[in-house]
Amino acid sequence: MGDILLKKIILIAGPSGAGKTTISDYLYEKYDIPRVLTHTTRPMRVGEKQNVSYHFETDDSFKQLHFFEHVKYGSYQYGSSREALNLAWEKHDLVSLIVDIQGVYSYIKQLGDKVYFLYVTTSTKEELKERLLKRGDDPEKIKERLSGNELNLLPADLKQYAHVIVNDNLNKTKETLNSIISRLEED
């Protein structure tokens, strides 16, 4: 597509169950903003598909990739490859990517003003817990995620970059996203 200088990436981060995938799907369905697929070594969940939900990898195949950033949660690895981002940018000037907080630091450091950062959360941990149970996550893993580093809270030094979305009501969230995309398209 266009000049590399015009390329932008919308980073989506926040706690598990906050609605990151729902937001990414909405951006694609409404605005044709594709999600850059990431890689993981975790098993597929019910309803997920290879090369649609993630690039599901073995430990060995994961080690062969060229990562922009990667992280390990428990015994599973997650990462976004440079190849996947460049491939997405070949077809679209604006793409989205779901990352964790460490990924946000990495992308802001390496891409600067090409990054538009959405921090998605809910108003309560109880709402997150209900959503995780509803999607079929293991109750022990949920407890782990909501108590530790995996909660992905917004650090003070990232607040200046973040556009915070409290995703308690999907219709309000969509209105907020529509406003954000309008501003991005004007830039």
Backbone hydrogen bonds in HBPLUS format (Angstrom, degrees):
<---DONOR---> <-ACCEPTOR-->    atom                        ^
c    i                          cat <-CA-CA->   ^        H-A-AA   ^      H-
h    n   atom  resd res      DA  || num        DHA   H-A  angle D-A-AA Bond
n    s   type  num  typ     dist DA aas  dist angle  dist       angle   num
A0006-LEU N   A0003-ASP O   2.94 MM   3  5.56 153.2  2.02 116.6 124.2     1
A0007-LYS N   A0004-ILE O   3.20 MM   3  5.29 159.8  2.24 105.1 111.3     2
A0008-LYS N   A0093-ASP O   2.80 MM  85  6.20 158.9  1.84 169.0 173.2     3
A0095-VAL N   A0008-LYS O   3.25 MM  87  6.63 156.3  2.31 142.3 147.5     4
A0009-ILE N   A0114-LYS O   2.75 MM 105  6.04 156.6  1.80 165.2 164.7     5
A0116-TYR N   A0009-ILE O   2.86 MM 107  6.14 153.3  1.93 158.6 159.1     6
A0010-ILE N   A0095-VAL O   2.77 MM  85  6.18 165.2  1.79 155.2 159.7     7
A0097-LEU N   A0010-ILE O   2.89 MM  87  6.25 147.2  2.00 162.2 159.9     8
A0011-LEU N   A0116-TYR O   2.80 MM 105  6.06 143.6  1.93 140.2 152.3     9
A0118-LEU N   A0011-LEU O   2.74 MM 107  5.94 179.1  1.74 171.1 170.8    10
A0012-ILE N   A0097-LEU O   2.82 MM  85  6.00 155.8  1.88 155.9 156.5    11
A0099-VAL N   A0012-ILE O   2.98 MM  87  6.12 154.2  2.04 143.9 151.7    12
A0013-ALA N   A0118-LEU O   3.03 MM 105  6.45 163.2  2.06 166.8 172.2    13
A0120-VAL N   A0013-ALA O   2.78 MM 107  6.07 164.4  1.80 166.4 168.4    14
A0018-ALA N   A0015-PRO O   3.19 MM   3  5.65 154.1  2.26 137.2 135.3    15
A0023-ILE N   A0019-GLY O   2.95 MM   4  6.15 158.0  2.00 153.3 158.7    16
A0024-SER N   A0020-LYS O   2.92 MM   4  6.18 161.3  1.96 149.5 155.1    17
A0025-ASP N   A0021-THR O   2.80 MM   4  5.99 159.7  1.84 151.1 156.8    18
A0026-TYR N   A0022-THR O   2.96 MM   4  6.17 153.1  2.03 142.8 150.2    19
A0027-LEU N   A0023-ILE O   2.95 MM   4  6.24 161.7  1.98 154.1 158.3    20
A0028-TYR N   A0024-SER O   3.12 MM   4  6.40 147.3  2.23 143.0 151.6    21
A0029-GLU N   A0025-ASP O   2.84 MM   4  6.09 170.9  1.84 157.1 159.5    22
A0030-LYS N   A0026-TYR O   2.84 MM   4  5.81 171.6  1.85 157.9 160.4    23
A0031-TYR N   A0027-LEU O   3.02 MM   4  5.38 146.3  2.14 123.2 133.7    24
A0033-ILE N   A0027-LEU O   3.19 MM   6  5.45 164.8  2.22 119.2 120.9    25
A0032-ASP N   A0028-TYR O   2.83 MM   4  4.26 136.6  2.02 122.4 125.4    26
A0096-SER N   A0034-PRO O   2.81 MM  62  6.09 162.3  1.84 154.2 156.5    27
A0036-VAL N   A0096-SER O   2.71 MM  60  6.06 162.0  1.74 172.8 173.5    28
A0055-HIS N   A0038-THR O   2.85 MM  17  6.09 156.7  1.90 154.0 159.4    29
A0039-HIS N   A0079-GLY O   2.74 MM  40  5.21 174.1  1.74 165.3 167.1    30
A0079-GLY N   A0039-HIS O   2.92 MM  40  5.21 145.0  2.04 145.4 146.8    31
A0040-THR N   A0055-HIS O   3.09 MM  15  6.41 152.4  2.17 151.5 151.7    32
A0057-GLU N   A0040-THR O   2.74 MM  17  5.76 169.5  1.75 161.7 162.7    33
A0041-THR N   A0077-GLN O   2.94 MM  36  5.33 143.5  2.08 144.8 150.2    34
A0048-GLU N   A0045-ARG O   3.02 MM   3  5.54 165.7  2.04 135.4 138.0    35
A0052-VAL N   A0049-LYS O   3.22 MM   3  5.32 154.8  2.29 125.9 122.8    36
A0053-SER N   A0049-LYS O   2.94 MM   4  5.44 174.3  1.94 151.6 153.4    37
A0051-ASN N   A0054-TYR O   2.71 MM   3  5.32 136.5  1.90 155.5 159.4    38
A0062-PHE N   A0058-THR O   2.97 MM   4  6.02 154.8  2.03 149.9 156.8    39
A0063-LYS N   A0059-ASP O   3.28 MM   4  6.49 148.4  2.39 140.0 146.7    40
A0064-GLN N   A0061-SER O   3.18 MM   3  5.28 145.2  2.30 100.2 110.1    41
A0065-LEU N   A0062-PHE O   3.31 MM   3  5.77 164.8  2.33 113.4 117.6    42
A0082-ARG N   A0066-HIS O   3.05 MM  16  6.24 156.6  2.11 156.8 162.0    43
A0068-PHE N   A0080-SER O   2.71 MM  12  5.67 166.4  1.72 154.1 158.9    44
A0080-SER N   A0069-GLU O   2.96 MM  11  5.73 155.1  2.02 159.1 166.4    45
A0071-VAL N   A0078-TYR O   2.79 MM   7  5.41 158.8  1.83 157.8 163.5    46
A0078-TYR N   A0071-VAL O   2.82 MM   7  5.41 160.5  1.86 166.4 170.8    47
A0073-TYR N   A0076-TYR O   2.83 MM   3  5.44 153.0  1.90 167.6 172.1    48
A0076-TYR N   A0073-TYR O   2.98 MM   3  5.44 158.8  2.02 140.5 138.2    49
A0085-LEU N   A0081-SER O   3.32 MM   4  6.66 159.2  2.37 147.2 151.8    50
A0086-ASN N   A0082-ARG O   2.96 MM   4  6.18 171.4  1.97 157.4 159.9    51
A0087-LEU N   A0083-GLU O   2.89 MM   4  6.00 157.4  1.94 148.8 155.4    52
A0088-ALA N   A0084-ALA O   3.05 MM   4  6.22 157.2  2.10 142.9 148.7    53
A0089-TRP N   A0085-LEU O   2.91 MM   4  6.18 158.3  1.96 152.5 158.8    54
A0090-GLU N   A0086-ASN O   2.97 MM   4  6.18 130.6  2.22 140.2 152.6    55
A0090-GLU N   A0087-LEU O   3.25 MM   3  5.18 134.4  2.47  92.5 104.8    56
A0091-LYS N   A0088-ALA O   3.11 MM   3  5.52 141.0  2.27 106.3 116.2    57
A0092-HIS N   A0088-ALA O   2.93 MM   4  6.08 143.4  2.07 148.2 159.9    58
A0103-GLY N   A0100-ASP O   3.01 MM   3  5.20 120.8  2.38 100.7 115.8    59
A0104-VAL N   A0100-ASP O   3.11 MM   4  6.55 144.0  2.25 147.2 157.7    60
A0104-VAL N   A0101-ILE O   3.06 MM   3  5.04 120.9  2.43  94.3 109.1    61
A0105-TYR N   A0101-ILE O   3.21 MM   4  6.65 158.1  2.26 152.6 156.3    62
A0106-SER N   A0102-GLN O   3.11 MM   4  6.41 162.7  2.14 147.8 152.2    63
A0107-TYR N   A0103-GLY O   2.90 MM   4  6.14 166.8  1.92 157.4 159.8    64
A0108-ILE N   A0104-VAL O   2.93 MM   4  6.05 169.1  1.94 158.0 161.3    65
A0109-LYS N   A0105-TYR O   2.94 MM   4  6.05 161.8  1.98 150.5 156.1    66
A0110-GLN N   A0106-SER O   2.97 MM   4  6.15 155.8  2.03 146.5 153.2    67
A0111-LEU N   A0107-TYR O   2.66 MM   4  5.51 154.4  1.73 152.4 158.6    68
A0112-GLY N   A0108-ILE O   2.89 MM   4  4.71 142.3  2.04 121.9 128.6    69
A0114-LYS N   A0111-LEU O   3.10 MM   3  5.53 165.8  2.12 131.1 134.5    70
A0115-VAL N   A0112-GLY O   3.13 MM   3  6.00 167.5  2.15 125.5 128.6    71
A0163-HIS N   A0117-PHE O   2.88 MM  46  6.13 141.8  2.02 149.6 161.9    72
A0119-TYR N   A0163-HIS O   3.08 MM  44  5.94 155.6  2.14 122.7 130.3    73
A0165-ILE N   A0119-TYR O   2.79 MM  46  6.06 163.5  1.81 161.1 161.8    74
A0121-THR N   A0165-ILE O   2.96 MM  44  6.33 158.2  2.00 163.9 165.3    75
A0167-ASN N   A0121-THR O   2.64 MM  46  5.83 154.7  1.71 170.1 165.1    76
A0129-LYS N   A0125-LYS O   2.87 MM   4  6.19 162.3  1.90 155.9 160.6    77
A0130-GLU N   A0126-GLU O   2.95 MM   4  6.21 162.4  1.99 150.9 154.8    78
A0131-ARG N   A0127-GLU O   3.08 MM   4  6.30 161.0  2.12 149.3 154.1    79
A0132-LEU N   A0128-LEU O   2.95 MM   4  6.21 158.9  2.00 155.1 161.0    80
A0133-LEU N   A0129-LYS O   2.96 MM   4  6.18 158.5  2.00 152.8 158.5    81
A0134-LYS N   A0130-GLU O   2.94 MM   4  6.09 157.8  1.99 146.3 152.9    82
A0135-ARG N   A0131-ARG O   3.02 MM   4  6.29 144.4  2.15 144.1 152.6    83
A0137-ASP N   A0132-LEU O   3.04 MM   5  5.56 160.4  2.08 164.1 157.8    84
A0136-GLY N   A0133-LEU O   3.02 MM   3  5.16 153.7  2.09 103.7 111.9    85
A0141-LYS N   A0138-ASP O   2.96 MM   3  5.24 116.0  2.39 106.2 122.0    86
A0142-ILE N   A0138-ASP O   2.92 MM   4  6.24 152.7  1.99 156.1 165.2    87
A0143-LYS N   A0139-PRO O   3.05 MM   4  6.27 160.9  2.09 144.5 148.7    88
A0144-GLU N   A0140-GLU O   3.04 MM   4  6.28 157.1  2.09 145.2 151.4    89
A0145-ARG N   A0141-LYS O   2.82 MM   4  6.06 161.9  1.86 151.5 156.2    90
A0146-LEU N   A0142-ILE O   2.91 MM   4  6.10 156.5  1.96 156.5 162.0    91
A0147-SER N   A0144-GLU O   3.33 MM   3  5.46 153.9  2.40 101.5 109.1    92
A0148-GLY N   A0144-GLU O   3.17 MM   4  6.09 148.0  2.28 154.1 159.2    93
A0151-LEU N   A0148-GLY O   3.17 MM   3  5.95 164.6  2.19 120.8 123.2    94
A0152-ASN N   A0149-ASN O   3.30 MM   3  6.29 173.1  2.31 125.2 126.3    95
A0158-LEU N   A0155-PRO O   3.01 MM   3  5.53 159.0  2.05 116.3 123.2    96
A0159-LYS N   A0156-ALA O   3.22 MM   3  5.36 152.1  2.30 103.9 112.1    97
A0161-TYR N   A0158-LEU O   2.93 MM   3  5.48 148.3  2.03 116.6 125.8    98
A0162-ALA N   A0158-LEU O   3.17 MM   4  6.30 133.1  2.40 146.7 159.6    99
A0162-ALA N   A0159-LYS O   3.28 MM   3  5.04 135.5  2.49  92.6 104.5   100
A0173-THR N   A0169-ASN O   2.96 MM   4  6.22 157.4  2.01 154.3 161.7   101
A0174-LYS N   A0170-LEU O   2.86 MM   4  6.09 155.3  1.92 149.4 155.5   102
A0175-GLU N   A0171-ASN O   3.08 MM   4  6.37 152.8  2.15 143.0 149.8   103
A0176-THR N   A0172-LYS O   2.99 MM   4  6.29 158.5  2.04 149.5 155.0   104
A0177-LEU N   A0173-THR O   2.88 MM   4  6.18 160.7  1.92 152.4 158.0   105
A0178-ASN N   A0174-LYS O   2.85 MM   4  6.07 156.2  1.91 149.6 156.0   106
A0179-SER N   A0175-GLU O   3.10 MM   4  6.35 155.8  2.16 146.9 152.5   107
A0180-ILE N   A0176-THR O   2.99 MM   4  6.29 156.9  2.04 150.1 156.8   108
A0181-ILE N   A0177-LEU O   2.88 MM   4  6.11 167.4  1.90 158.7 161.1   109
A0182-SER N   A0178-ASN O   3.03 MM   4  6.19 154.3  2.10 143.4 150.5   110
A0183-ARG N   A0179-SER O   3.13 MM   4  6.42 157.2  2.18 146.6 151.8   111
A0184-LEU N   A0180-ILE O   2.92 MM   4  6.25 158.2  1.97 151.7 158.4   112
A0185-GLU N   A0181-ILE O   2.88 MM   4  6.04 156.0  1.94 151.3 157.0   113
A0186-GLU N   A0182-SER O   3.19 MM   4  6.41 132.1  2.43 137.1 148.8   114
A0186-GLU N   A0183-ARG O   3.15 MM   3  5.17 133.7  2.38  95.4 108.0   115
A0187-ASP N   A0183-ARG O   3.28 MM   4  6.62 137.5  2.47 142.9 153.2   116
A0187-ASP N   A0184-LEU O   3.23 MM   3  5.30 132.5  2.47  96.2 108.1   117
